[in-house]
């Protein structure tokens, strides 16, 4: 072997030894570590944070619900962790302080954190149930143990009726649920879950914008669904055997209640709303809107009206302000033009004298041009000259840009081509006040909602 070849041989041999040493070192490190730390089945210690969801979703757990009231939070709580086959692996342990226990007694615990517990890595399902005592289908949920196969109903029943308020009977509070799927890794230290209330609040009020005194003697709203999806779904459960809210002055078998007197609206005065009560209703949907019936006196005569609301859905965990408006006028909105299919298709809708709210659906977004017209609901004459104006609401620029209302009632602007996200919330509608005035006074005021709808969706 020549000297040159000997040197090449030694170099190759040295390189081979280095490579083998490096490979052995890597192999020893993996063996010592015990395998992939994120492989399923590895133990990990973590805690769970539980909070309540506000009216709009994605509210941080550290922020209290801005519009919730006493008794609308946590009274009782069970959290179960299962594998992807719904076999229970862990009943999450909680220890409550004396303050938290006191808050739970009145349904006012907003959030809490569990004790640390051990779970294995991999895909898990977290099921949370709060205030489950009001749902007969969940009567035994607190007795669930690890190893049990979790079999949950897809829907539950709510039949407490209109007179129910949180905590008034047998410590029953607003039921809340949550389902979150999480992949647990070795680096997981905590998991956060937001409970969602299965009920919503209906806030009824009355407003008289006529020149006559009106006295409300009775009213009803319905139907509401006693069947609710256990967890949040895109499709509301089909309405079956609906129940309604009804009120009547001096109702038989009830404490005496005075009729609701609505004074006449004077010149240059804003019509004033009066409260008609707050009611907890189940998540419901009704084609064509919810039925509203009302009995009242005006001008010495007894009258009745039956109408349907513009709203067709009541999603869970929302507040629905239903203002029953008495007006000599109604608002008609018509689409003057659009640029189909991209520019949008404004749809014409008309209010009635039971609501000052009007929705106008704009399909596909884009520029819109609408015409507002005032119509009389009775024998009153419409002024020859009407001047239109509007009062904007905050945040409208995120969805609707360049909104303008001309004195002759032309509404123009541009709607975004899809819902927008602001402060962590998806916004698909914008509401503002549309005002009609004669030469001296505001004669009518309406809430107009411009609502985005994807052009590929079906209009109900």
C-alpha positions as CSV (number, residue, x, y, z in Angstrom):
1,X,0.0,0.0,0.0
2,X,1.4,3.3,-1.0
3,X,1.8,6.1,1.5
4,X,-0.9,8.1,-0.3
5,X,-3.4,5.2,-0.2
6,X,-2.6,4.5,3.5
7,X,-3.5,8.1,4.4
8,X,-6.8,7.9,2.5
9,X,-7.6,4.6,4.3
10,X,-6.9,6.2,7.7
11,X,-9.1,9.2,6.9
12,X,-12.0,7.0,5.8
13,X,-11.7,4.9,8.9
14,X,-11.7,8.0,11.2
15,X,-14.8,9.4,9.5
16,X,-16.6,6.0,9.9
17,X,-15.7,5.9,13.6
18,X,-17.0,9.5,14.1
19,X,-20.3,8.7,12.4
20,X,-20.8,5.5,14.4
21,X,-20.1,7.4,17.6
22,X,-22.6,10.2,16.7
23,X,-25.3,7.6,15.8
24,X,-24.7,5.8,19.1
25,X,-24.9,9.0,21.1
26,X,-28.3,9.9,19.5
27,X,-29.6,6.4,20.1
28,X,-28.6,6.5,23.8
29,X,-30.2,9.9,24.3
30,X,-33.6,8.7,22.9
31,X,-33.4,5.5,25.0
32,X,-32.7,7.5,28.2
33,X,-35.6,9.9,27.5
34,X,-38.1,7.1,27.3
35,X,-39.6,7.8,23.8
36,X,-41.6,10.6,22.2
37,X,-42.9,12.8,25.1
38,X,-46.1,13.6,23.1
39,X,-47.0,10.1,22.2
40,X,-50.5,9.1,23.4
41,X,-50.7,7.7,26.9
42,X,-48.0,9.7,28.6
43,X,-49.0,11.1,32.0
44,X,-49.3,14.9,32.3
45,X,-50.4,17.1,35.2
46,X,-52.7,20.1,34.5
47,X,-55.6,22.2,35.8
48,X,-58.9,23.3,34.3
49,X,-60.3,26.8,34.2
50,X,-64.1,27.2,33.9
51,X,-65.9,30.4,33.1
52,X,-69.3,31.6,31.7
53,X,-69.8,32.8,28.2
54,X,-71.2,36.3,27.7
55,X,-73.9,37.2,25.1
56,X,-71.2,37.3,22.4
57,X,-68.9,34.3,22.2
58,X,-65.1,34.2,22.7
59,X,-65.2,36.5,25.8
60,X,-62.1,35.9,27.9
61,X,-62.6,34.0,31.2
62,X,-61.2,36.9,33.1
63,X,-64.0,39.2,31.9
64,X,-67.4,39.0,33.6
65,X,-70.5,38.9,31.5
66,X,-71.4,42.6,31.1
67,X,-75.2,42.0,30.9
68,X,-75.7,39.0,33.1
69,X,-77.6,39.5,36.4
70,X,-77.8,37.8,39.8
71,X,-78.4,34.1,39.6
72,X,-77.3,33.6,36.0
73,X,-73.9,32.0,36.8
74,X,-72.7,28.7,38.3
75,X,-74.6,27.0,41.1
76,X,-73.4,23.4,40.6
77,X,-70.7,22.0,38.4
78,X,-69.6,18.6,36.9
79,X,-66.7,18.3,34.4
80,X,-65.9,15.0,32.8
81,X,-62.9,14.1,30.5
82,X,-63.4,11.2,28.1
83,X,-61.4,9.7,25.3
84,X,-62.6,9.9,21.7
85,X,-65.0,7.0,22.3
86,X,-66.7,8.8,25.2
87,X,-65.3,6.5,27.9
88,X,-64.8,8.6,31.0
89,X,-61.1,8.9,32.1
90,X,-61.4,11.6,34.7
91,X,-63.9,13.4,36.9
92,X,-62.2,16.8,37.3
93,X,-61.7,17.6,41.0
94,X,-62.7,21.1,42.3
95,X,-62.2,22.5,45.8
96,X,-64.2,25.7,46.4
97,X,-63.3,28.4,48.9
98,X,-65.8,29.7,51.4
99,X,-66.4,32.7,49.2
100,X,-66.9,30.6,46.1
101,X,-69.3,28.2,48.0
102,X,-71.3,31.2,49.1
103,X,-71.5,32.5,45.5
104,X,-72.6,29.1,44.3
105,X,-75.5,28.9,46.7
106,X,-77.0,31.9,44.9
107,X,-75.9,31.0,41.4
108,X,-73.3,33.8,41.3
109,X,-70.0,32.0,40.8
110,X,-68.5,33.5,37.6
111,X,-65.4,31.3,37.2
112,X,-63.3,28.8,39.0
113,X,-60.1,26.7,38.7
114,X,-59.8,23.0,39.4
115,X,-57.2,21.3,41.5
116,X,-54.3,19.8,39.6
117,X,-55.0,16.4,38.2
118,X,-53.2,13.8,36.0
119,X,-54.3,13.0,32.5
120,X,-52.7,11.1,29.7
121,X,-51.6,12.7,26.5
122,X,-53.7,12.4,23.4
123,X,-57.1,13.5,22.1
124,X,-59.7,14.2,24.8
125,X,-63.2,15.5,25.2
126,X,-64.1,17.8,28.0
127,X,-67.8,17.8,28.9
128,X,-69.0,20.5,31.4
129,X,-72.4,20.7,33.0
130,X,-73.5,23.5,35.3
131,X,-76.9,23.9,37.0
132,X,-78.0,20.6,35.7
133,X,-80.7,20.2,38.3
134,X,-83.3,21.8,36.1
135,X,-82.9,19.1,33.3
136,X,-84.4,15.8,34.1
137,X,-82.3,14.1,31.4
138,X,-79.1,14.9,33.4
139,X,-80.4,13.9,36.9
140,X,-77.6,11.4,37.5
141,X,-74.7,13.1,35.7
142,X,-73.0,13.9,39.1
143,X,-72.6,10.2,39.8
144,X,-70.6,9.4,36.7
145,X,-67.4,7.6,37.5
146,X,-64.1,6.9,35.5
147,X,-64.6,3.9,33.2
148,X,-68.2,4.6,32.6
149,X,-69.4,4.9,29.0
150,X,-70.9,8.4,28.7
151,X,-74.2,8.3,26.9
152,X,-75.8,11.7,26.6
153,X,-79.1,12.8,25.1
154,X,-78.9,15.1,22.0
155,X,-81.7,17.2,23.4
156,X,-83.1,18.1,26.8
157,X,-86.4,19.5,28.0
158,X,-87.2,22.9,29.5
159,X,-90.8,23.3,30.6
160,X,-90.6,25.7,33.6
161,X,-92.9,28.2,32.0
162,X,-93.0,32.0,32.1
163,X,-93.0,32.6,35.8
164,X,-89.7,30.9,36.4
165,X,-86.7,32.9,37.6
166,X,-83.3,31.5,38.6
167,X,-83.2,30.0,42.1
168,X,-86.8,30.7,42.9
169,X,-87.8,27.0,43.4
170,X,-85.7,24.0,44.5
171,X,-82.4,25.9,43.8
172,X,-82.8,25.5,40.0
173,X,-80.7,27.9,38.0
174,X,-80.0,28.5,34.3
175,X,-78.5,25.2,32.9
176,X,-75.2,25.6,31.1
177,X,-73.1,23.2,29.1
178,X,-69.9,23.0,27.2
179,X,-68.1,20.5,25.0
180,X,-64.5,21.1,23.9
181,X,-62.2,18.7,22.2
182,X,-58.5,19.1,23.1
183,X,-55.3,17.3,22.2
184,X,-53.3,17.1,25.4
185,X,-49.5,17.2,25.0
186,X,-46.6,17.0,27.5
187,X,-46.5,20.8,27.5
188,X,-50.2,21.3,28.4
189,X,-50.5,23.0,31.8
190,X,-54.1,24.1,31.7
191,X,-57.3,24.0,29.7
192,X,-60.0,26.7,29.6
193,X,-63.7,26.1,29.0
194,X,-66.5,28.5,28.6
195,X,-70.0,27.4,29.7
196,X,-72.9,28.5,27.5
197,X,-76.4,29.1,28.9
198,X,-79.1,27.1,27.3
199,X,-81.7,29.8,27.9
200,X,-82.1,33.4,26.7
201,X,-83.8,36.5,28.1
202,X,-86.8,38.1,26.6
203,X,-87.1,41.8,27.6
204,X,-90.6,43.1,26.8
205,X,-91.4,46.8,26.7
206,X,-94.1,49.1,25.3
207,X,-93.8,52.4,23.5
208,X,-96.6,54.8,22.5
209,X,-95.7,57.2,19.7
210,X,-99.3,58.2,18.9
211,X,-101.3,61.3,20.0
212,X,-103.7,59.1,22.0
213,X,-103.4,57.5,25.4
214,X,-103.2,53.8,25.2
215,X,-103.8,51.2,28.0
216,X,-102.5,47.7,27.6
217,X,-104.7,45.1,29.2
218,X,-103.2,41.9,28.0
219,X,-100.5,40.4,25.7
220,X,-98.9,37.1,24.7
221,X,-95.8,36.0,22.8
222,X,-95.0,32.5,21.5
223,X,-94.4,29.8,20.7
224,X,-91.2,28.8,22.5
225,X,-89.5,25.4,22.2
226,X,-89.4,23.1,25.2
227,X,-86.8,20.9,23.4
228,X,-83.2,22.3,23.4
229,X,-80.0,20.9,22.0
230,X,-77.8,19.8,24.9
231,X,-74.8,21.5,23.2
232,X,-74.5,24.4,20.9
233,X,-75.6,23.5,17.4
234,X,-76.0,25.4,14.2
235,X,-79.5,24.0,13.8
236,X,-82.1,24.7,16.5
237,X,-84.2,21.8,17.6
238,X,-87.5,21.4,15.8
239,X,-90.4,23.2,17.6
240,X,-92.7,20.7,19.4
241,X,-95.6,21.5,21.7
242,X,-94.5,25.1,22.1
243,X,-95.4,27.2,25.1
244,X,-96.1,30.9,25.2
245,X,-95.7,33.8,27.6
246,X,-99.0,35.5,28.4
247,X,-100.0,38.4,30.6
248,X,-103.3,39.9,31.5
249,X,-104.2,42.6,34.0
250,X,-106.1,41.1,37.0
251,X,-105.6,37.6,35.7
252,X,-107.7,35.1,37.5
253,X,-105.8,33.3,40.2
254,X,-102.9,35.8,40.2
255,X,-102.1,38.8,42.3
256,X,-103.9,41.9,41.1
257,X,-101.8,43.6,38.3
258,X,-102.7,47.1,37.0
259,X,-103.1,47.7,33.3
260,X,-100.1,49.3,31.6
261,X,-100.9,52.9,30.9
262,X,-99.0,54.5,28.0
263,X,-99.4,58.3,27.9
264,X,-99.9,60.1,24.6
265,X,-96.8,61.4,22.9
266,X,-96.8,65.2,22.9
267,X,-95.4,67.5,20.3
268,X,-91.6,67.7,20.2
269,X,-91.3,64.9,22.7
270,X,-89.7,61.5,22.4
271,X,-91.9,58.5,22.9
272,X,-90.9,56.8,26.2
273,X,-90.7,53.0,26.6
274,X,-92.2,51.2,29.6
275,X,-91.0,47.9,30.9
276,X,-93.3,44.9,30.5
277,X,-91.1,42.2,32.2
278,X,-88.2,39.9,31.8
279,X,-88.7,36.3,30.9
280,X,-86.3,33.3,30.4
281,X,-87.1,31.4,27.2
282,X,-85.6,28.4,25.5
283,X,-83.6,28.5,22.3
284,X,-86.4,28.6,19.6
285,X,-87.0,29.1,15.9
286,X,-90.3,29.9,14.2
287,X,-90.8,30.3,10.5
288,X,-92.3,33.7,9.7
289,X,-91.5,35.1,13.2
290,X,-93.0,34.7,16.7
291,X,-96.7,35.4,17.2
292,X,-97.5,38.6,19.3
293,X,-101.0,39.2,20.4
294,X,-102.0,42.3,22.3
295,X,-105.2,43.7,23.9
296,X,-105.5,47.4,24.6
297,X,-107.8,50.4,24.8
298,X,-107.5,53.5,22.6
299,X,-109.9,56.3,22.3
300,X,-112.4,54.7,24.6
301,X,-112.6,51.4,22.6
302,X,-111.1,48.0,23.2
303,X,-108.9,46.7,20.5
304,X,-106.8,43.6,19.7
305,X,-103.9,43.0,17.3
306,X,-102.0,39.9,16.3
307,X,-98.7,40.2,14.4
308,X,-95.5,38.3,13.8
309,X,-92.0,39.5,14.8
310,X,-89.3,40.2,12.3
311,X,-87.0,37.9,14.4
312,X,-87.4,34.2,13.5
313,X,-84.7,32.8,15.8
314,X,-83.8,33.1,19.5
315,X,-80.3,31.5,19.9
316,X,-79.1,30.4,23.4
317,X,-77.4,32.8,25.7
318,X,-78.7,36.0,24.1
319,X,-80.9,38.9,25.1
320,X,-83.9,39.8,22.9
321,X,-85.4,43.2,23.6
322,X,-89.0,43.0,22.2
323,X,-90.5,46.5,22.0
324,X,-94.2,46.6,21.2
325,X,-94.7,49.9,19.4
326,X,-98.0,51.7,19.0
327,X,-97.6,54.0,16.0
328,X,-99.7,55.7,13.4
329,X,-97.0,54.9,10.9
330,X,-95.0,52.0,9.6
331,X,-91.8,51.9,7.7
332,X,-91.3,50.3,4.3
333,X,-87.9,49.6,2.9
334,X,-87.3,48.8,-0.8
335,X,-84.2,48.0,-2.7
336,X,-83.7,50.6,-5.4
337,X,-81.0,48.7,-7.2
338,X,-78.2,46.2,-6.8
339,X,-75.4,44.8,-8.8
340,X,-76.2,41.1,-8.9
341,X,-74.7,38.7,-8.3
342,X,-71.7,40.3,-6.7
343,X,-73.1,43.6,-5.6
344,X,-75.9,42.2,-3.5
345,X,-79.6,41.8,-3.5
346,X,-81.4,44.2,-1.1
347,X,-84.7,42.7,0.0
348,X,-87.8,44.7,0.7
349,X,-89.5,44.3,4.1
350,X,-92.1,46.2,6.0
351,X,-92.6,46.8,9.7
352,X,-95.9,46.6,11.5
353,X,-97.3,48.6,14.4
354,X,-96.2,46.1,17.0
355,X,-92.5,46.5,16.5
356,X,-90.1,49.4,15.8
357,X,-87.5,47.0,14.6
358,X,-86.9,46.1,10.9
359,X,-84.4,43.8,9.4
360,X,-83.2,44.3,5.8
361,X,-81.1,41.4,4.5
362,X,-78.3,42.3,2.0
363,X,-77.2,39.2,0.2
364,X,-73.5,39.0,-0.7
365,X,-72.6,42.4,0.6
366,X,-71.3,45.2,-1.6
367,X,-72.9,48.6,-2.4
368,X,-76.6,49.0,-1.6
369,X,-79.2,51.7,-2.2
370,X,-82.5,51.5,-0.3
371,X,-85.6,53.7,-0.2
372,X,-87.4,54.4,3.0
373,X,-91.2,55.2,2.8
374,X,-93.6,56.1,5.6
375,X,-97.1,54.6,5.5
376,X,-100.1,55.2,7.7
377,X,-101.5,52.4,9.8
378,X,-104.9,54.1,10.3
379,X,-106.9,57.1,9.2
380,X,-104.2,59.6,10.0
381,X,-102.8,61.6,7.1
382,X,-99.1,61.5,6.3
383,X,-97.5,64.9,6.2
384,X,-96.8,66.2,2.7
385,X,-93.1,66.9,3.6
386,X,-91.1,64.3,5.5
387,X,-87.4,64.7,6.2
388,X,-85.4,61.6,7.0
389,X,-82.2,61.4,9.1
390,X,-80.4,58.7,11.2
391,X,-78.5,58.2,14.4
392,X,-75.5,55.9,13.9
393,X,-74.5,53.1,16.3
394,X,-70.9,52.4,17.5
395,X,-68.9,50.0,15.4
396,X,-70.9,50.2,12.2
397,X,-67.9,51.1,10.2
398,X,-66.5,47.6,10.6
399,X,-69.3,46.1,8.6
400,X,-71.0,49.0,6.8
401,X,-69.0,51.8,5.3
402,X,-70.0,55.2,4.0
403,X,-73.6,54.9,5.4
404,X,-75.7,57.9,4.4
405,X,-79.4,58.8,4.7
406,X,-80.6,61.6,2.4
407,X,-83.5,63.9,3.5
408,X,-85.8,62.1,0.9
409,X,-85.1,58.7,2.5
410,X,-82.4,57.2,0.2
411,X,-80.1,55.0,2.3
412,X,-76.7,54.2,0.7
413,X,-73.5,52.5,1.8
414,X,-71.3,49.5,1.2
415,X,-71.5,46.3,3.2
416,X,-68.5,44.0,3.7
417,X,-68.5,40.9,1.6
418,X,-68.4,38.7,4.7
419,X,-68.9,39.0,8.4
420,X,-66.1,40.9,10.1
421,X,-64.4,40.2,13.4
422,X,-64.1,43.0,16.0
423,X,-62.9,42.5,19.6
424,X,-63.0,38.8,19.1
425,X,-66.6,38.7,17.9
426,X,-68.0,38.0,14.5
427,X,-70.3,40.8,13.3
428,X,-72.8,40.2,10.5
429,X,-75.4,42.9,11.2
430,X,-75.6,46.6,12.0
431,X,-78.5,48.5,13.6
432,X,-79.1,52.2,13.6
433,X,-82.0,54.6,14.2
434,X,-84.0,55.8,11.2
435,X,-85.9,59.0,12.0
436,X,-88.8,60.6,10.1
437,X,-89.8,64.3,10.9
438,X,-92.3,66.7,9.6
439,X,-91.6,70.5,9.5
440,X,-92.0,70.7,13.3
441,X,-91.5,67.4,15.1
442,X,-90.2,63.8,14.9
443,X,-93.2,61.8,14.0
444,X,-91.7,58.3,13.9
445,X,-88.5,56.5,14.8
446,X,-87.5,53.0,13.8
447,X,-84.5,50.7,14.4
448,X,-83.3,49.4,11.1
449,X,-80.9,46.4,11.0
450,X,-78.8,45.8,7.9
451,X,-77.9,42.1,7.9
452,X,-75.3,40.4,5.8
453,X,-76.2,37.0,4.3
454,X,-74.0,34.9,2.0
455,X,-75.4,34.7,-1.5
456,X,-75.1,30.9,-1.4
457,X,-77.4,30.6,1.6
458,X,-81.1,30.0,1.3
459,X,-83.4,32.8,2.6
460,X,-86.0,31.6,5.1
